[in-house]
């Protein structure tokens, strides 16, 4: 699904626009000239549905340079093993969560709690996946002539990452589950959840110029994305939780 020039939504579950499997997060494909990046890759239950969307948008899987994970919760990273093992796509994951993905640590990644709460079927398991590149706040990713700026996104998970860049003059922020298109947050009773870390993560991005706000679930924004980040920051400043 084309959102803007060279920006596509190729995965989305029941908490989004239900484009692919119901448990998938919003997965975005951005084409930067010679570099094509998939941001998050869904739960891995029906990865062929994401493949189908990629093909429908005029790309082949072989064109994808890497998969950048915002965090390693199952709905965002469960498909990583499939794409890496089948196609050899490099996986970029937050440094603080990479080892947990490699070990498929379902307890620390919150899957065990989410499964017990009924968010995942009892039969669902997280497949371990090797990580090729560690994403760290402040350490930019150079992709040919394009740069992705990395911002820490602790609070929702143990150590997530937001990816900030520019495409055809438009500034975009891939937020994962740090903030939604409505300016709300996702604070859950799982390992890594920390309201104080959450507030600090929002503060660090509140002054960014953002046109495209591309969250892990729900609606995405194609203009004035900065306003929703500022909205959440103001809530924290007034000691309130932006929900």
ZIBEL-V911172 format. One record per backbone hydrogen bond with DSSP energy under -0.5 kcal/mol. CO is the residue of the C=O (numbers start at 1). NH is the residue of the N-H. If there is no record, write none. Layout:
BEGIN
co/nh
CO/NH
CO/NH
END
This chain:
BEGIN
co/nh
1/9
4/7
6/31
7/3
7/4
8/10
8/29
11/27
12/19
12/20
13/16
13/18
15/218
21/24
22/14
24/13
27/10
27/11
28/39
29/8
30/32
30/37
31/33
32/35
35/32
36/65
36/66
37/30
37/39
38/40
38/68
39/28
42/79
46/49
46/50
47/51
48/52
49/53
50/54
51/55
52/56
53/57
54/59
55/58
60/63
61/64
65/90
66/38
66/68
67/69
67/92
68/40
70/161
73/76
73/77
74/78
75/25
76/41
77/80
79/83
80/84
81/85
82/86
83/87
83/89
84/88
90/67
90/92
91/93
91/132
91/133
92/69
93/135
94/97
94/98
95/99
97/101
98/102
99/103
100/105
101/104
101/129
104/106
105/109
106/111
106/112
107/110
110/114
111/115
112/116
113/117
114/119
114/120
115/118
121/124
125/127
133/93
134/136
135/95
136/139
138/140
140/142
141/143
141/148
142/144
143/146
146/143
147/149
148/141
149/164
150/138
151/162
153/156
153/157
153/160
155/194
157/155
160/153
162/151
162/164
163/174
164/149
165/172
167/170
170/167
171/211
171/212
172/165
173/175
173/214
174/163
175/178
176/216
177/186
180/183
184/180
185/187
186/188
188/190
190/193
192/155
194/198
195/199
196/200
197/201
198/202
199/203
200/204
201/205
202/205
202/206
203/206
205/208
208/210
210/225
210/226
211/213
211/225
212/173
212/214
213/215
213/221
214/175
214/176
216/26
219/181
221/213
224/227
224/228
225/228
225/229
226/230
227/231
228/232
229/233
230/234
231/235
232/236
233/237
234/238
235/240
236/239
240/242
241/243
242/185
END
